[in-house]
């Protein structure tokens, strides 16, 4: 077996070939990782994300444009709010961290904000790890890391992540800070948006835990993150402590289930490439060579969802009806199989799913026969 560095170099070269030598790789962020962890059985998304393929551009080239993503207005508004929160060396942000997470500590009277600039993602990751180590050793002080760079191993391939901020408390523990532009009204925010922020932050917590494990005396990575949002309808920042232990456990378990990216790449036909510059027919063939695991939830999390939905409909797959329905149907994988089993034309009568379908079909027929109104003849 070749040494790890040789294997990593070979994998990077292989992924570059899949992406297309002329195409710039798209970084895998925490939002994409959270979505990938929510659907670990989708090999298509795993290999496309691992190769750095821009799935929005790919969807356009396939003729199924994506509407998934953040509007430019929301992006600009979010950046402006984040700059306000971090102004004056993060004074307001640290005040919120002290108020919501660590009231027993001394109030922050001027925190250390280390310079994290370095060359490339590997350099920034190393610089962040050094800054975290130094801040942890400087017990008694508050430290704010603005846009640190973290690395997380995902199916054998490193993903570089950039949280909004990380706070190092006076006791040496670490907290992830997530800054969002959606409002908190009367101290509460939209539960769906808070849930999405919690899943995203759980990815950062996992990456920080890997950094902490490499230090001589592993510091504590707090499982309560600081979510900072505008207060009511103003632009003033407020915050809430969000417990992400559940999201962290689910994300870790799902990421562990992902098939290693090199295994997926090795199973692809020779010459497979996902470059959007390819003819539509050849590009479609390349995408379809990787199995997908479509579910309706993909529509809110993946740029290729419309393409995969169309294919799922064309194949009559029951996955398009949702994962709960798919789980109940057992070995019946297409709508045609389900209807045939319900009509008694196919399927094992001893199969619980087949028996339930036939019973449901019989009850439906009986109900329709009983409720059918008598139709008077036309005069």
N, C-alpha and C positions, 0 to 999 in steps of 0.2 A: 504494500500500500504506500503511495507517495506521501511525503511529509505534508503537514497541514498547510504550510505556506504555498507549496506547489499546487495542492488541491484547490485552495482559495483562488490562486491566480488563474488556474484552468477554468474554474467556475465563472469568474468575472469575464474571461474571454468568451466563454460559451454564451453567457447572458448578453454580452455586447453583440454577438452574432445574431441572436434571436431578436434583439431590439432593432438591429440595423446599424451598420457602422457609421452612417451619417446622422443618426438620430441621437439627440442629447438625452441622457437618462433623467427620468423624473424621480426625485427623492421620495422615499416611502415615509410618510408622516404618521403621527399617532392616530389621526382620524381614520386613515386608510387601514392601519393595523387593527384598530378596534373593529372595523367592518370586516376585515379578513378573519379575525378571531370569531366573529359572530357566525361565520359560514366556513368552517375549516375544511369541509369536504369539497370545496370548489377548487379543483386543480387549475382551472383556467385563470382565476383571479390570482392564485398563488404564484404561478409562473410569470404572468404579466406584471404583477407588482414587483416580483423579485428581479425581473429584467429591466425594471425602470421604464416600462412602456406607458406613455400617456394615454390612458384609456378613453378620455374624452375625444382626443384626436382620432384614435382608432375607431371609436363609434361613428364619428363623422364619415371616415373613409369607408365604413361598412354600410353606410346608408341608414343608420339608426341613431340620429343625433341624440345626445344626452341633454337632459334639462337639470341634471344633478350638479350641485355646486353652489358657491356663495356669490351673490351679486356684487358687482363692483362697488356699488354704494355702501353695502354692508361692510365690505372689506375696508374701505376708506374710513368709515365711521368707527370700526373696531380699532384700527391703527391709531386714530386720534384719541380715542378713549384710553387705550393702553399707554400712550405717551403721557397723558394727564395723570394716570395712576402712578407712573414711575418718575414723575418730575421731582426735582430737588433731591436726587439720590434715593428715590423710593421712600421718602419720609411717610407719606400717607399709606403706602402699601404695608410698610412695616408696622405702622400704628394699628392697622386692621389685623395683621398677623398676631400682634401682641394681645389685642382685645378679644379676638375670636378663638385663639388657639393656645396662648401661653401667658395668661394673666399673672401667674406666679413668678415669672421672670421679671428682671428689671426692664422698665420701658426703654425702647430704643432711642438713644440720644445721639444718633449719628452712626450709621452702619457703614461697614466696609463694603465697597462695590468693586470687586477685582476686574481687571481688564481680561477678557476672554478671547481676544482676537488671536487668530493663528491661521496658518496656511492649510486649507483643505479641511474636510470633515474629520479626518484622522487626527490632524493637528489640533483642531478645536476640541475634539473629544479628550485628548490627552491634557490639554490646558484646563478643561473643566474639571477633570479628575484631580489635577494638582491643586486647583483652587478649592475644591471641596475638602481635600485632605488638610490643607493649610487652615481653612476656616474651622474645621472640626477640632484641630489641635489648639486653636486660639480660644480656649474656653472662656466664657463670660461675655463674648461679643456677639452682636448680630451681624450677619453677612447676607447680602443680597446678590445672587447671581442672575444677571439679566441675559436672557436668551442663551443659556448654556447648551452645549451639544452633548447628547448621550447616545450610546450605541447599545442596541439590543439584538441578540441573535434570534433570527426568525427562520426556522426551517433550514438552518445551516448557512444562512446568508446574513451579513450584518445590516441592520437598518439604523440610520442616523436620525435621531429625534431632537426636536428643539422646543422644549416647554417655554411658556412665557417667562417664567422665573422660578427659581428655587431659593427658599429661605433657609439659612442655617441658624438655628436657635442658640442662645447662650449655653445650653446644656449639650450642644454638639449634634442634636437631632436635625433631620432634614424634612422640609415640607415643600410639596409641589404647589405652585400658584398658577391658577388658570384664570385668565382675564377674558370676559365675554362682554359683548355689547348689548345683549338682551337685558331688559330691566328687571329689577326686583321690586314688585309692588307690594307694599305693606310687609316687607321682609320675606316675601316668597316669590319665586320665579316659576316660569312654565316648567312643570315636572318633566315633560319630554326633553326639553332643552337641557335641564339640569342632569338628566340621565345620560344624555349624549356626552356632556362635559365630564361626567364621572367616569364613563367608559374610556374616554380619551385620556383622562388623568391617570387611570389605572395602568395604562401602558407606560407612562412616565415613571410611576412608582416602581414598576417591575424593572425598568432600566436603571433607576437609582439603586435598587437593591443589589443589582449586579455590580455596580461600582462600589457600594458599601462592603460587599463580600470580599473585594480585593484588598481592602485596607487592613492594616495589622489589627486594629481594634475596631471592629465593624460598628459604625454608628447606627442609631435607630432611624429608619425611614418611616415617618409618620403616615398612617393610613387615613388620616383626616386631611383632606386637601383644602386650600383656601380658594374659594370661588368668588371672584370680584366682578361686580356688575354695576351699572348705573342705578342710582336710587330713584324709585318711582319714575317720574317723567323728566327728571333733571339729568345733568351730566356729572353729578357728584357721585363718587365711588362709595359703594357699600359692599359688604362681604358676608359670606356664610361659610361655616365649616361643614364640609360634605364628607361623610364616611364612605370610602371606596373599597372596603375590604371585600364585599361581595363581588364587585366588578373586577377587582384584582384577581380573585380566586378563579372566576369564570374565564377571564382573559388568559391567565397562565395555563389553565387546563386546555383551553381551545388551541392556543399556540403550540402546546406540546403535541397536539394531535395532528398538526400540519405535516403532510408528507414533505420530506426534505426536497428542496428545490432541485438539487442535482439529479434526484431520482426521476422527477417529472421531465427535466430537460433530456435525460438520457433516453426516455421512452418516446421522444418526439421523432418523427420521420426526418431523415437527413435533408438538410437544406431548408428547414422550417425557419421562417422569418416573419416578424410582425410589423415590419416597417409600413407606415401608412402610404408610402410612395409606391407600393406594389399595386398591380392591377387588382380591382375589386374581387375578381373570381379567385385569384391566387391567395389574396389576403383572407378571404372567407374560408378557404380550404385550410389555411394555417391555423386560424382561430378554432375551427371546428375539430381540428386534430387533437385538441386538449379538452377532456371532459369537463363540463360545467355542472354546477349544482344550483339550478335556479329555484328561487322561492319569491313570493310577492314582496317579502321584506327587502329584497335586493333593489327594488325601485327607489328606495330612499338612501341607498348606501353605495351603489356601484354605477359607474358611467356606462357599462355595457348591458345594463339590465333590460333595456328595450330590445336589443338584439337577441339576448338569451330568451326573453319572453316569447318573441316571435318564433324562435326555433322550438321552444317547449310546446307552444300551441300547435305548430305544424306536426310535431311528433305525437301529439295527444298525451303528453306526459302529465301524470297526476300531480307532480311537484308544483305545477302552476296554481293548484288549488290551495297550497299552503302546507307547511310541514306537519301540523297536527293531522290533517286529512291523509297525507302520505303515510304517516306512521300507523294510522288505523287500517290502511288497506293492505298491509303486509306485502305479499308477492305480486299484487296487481299493480303494475307500473304504468299502464295507459288507461285513458278513459274508455277506449274500446274494450279492454279486458274487463273493466268494472261493469260496463253495461251488459256484456255477454254473460258475466257471472250472475248478475241480477236477474237476467231473463232465463237462466238455467241452461244456457247454450254452451257454457264452458266453466271450468273451475272445479275444484275438489269440494264436494258437499261437506266434508268433514273439516274444511278450513273455516275457522271462526269468522273471518272477514267475508267469505263467500256466503256462509249461512246467514249472517246478519244482512247482507245485501238482498238475498232472496226473501227473507222475512220482511224487510222494508218494502220491497217491490210488491209483495202480496198484500200488505197492509194498505199501500197506496192504491192498488187496483180495487180493493174492497171499499175504501173510502170514496173513491170516485164513482163507483157503481151505486153506492148508497145515496150519495149526495146529488146524483145527476137529476136535475128537474125534469118533469114531464113536459115535453114540448108539444104545444097544441098545434094541430095541423093548420096550415095556411088556408085561409078562406079562398 
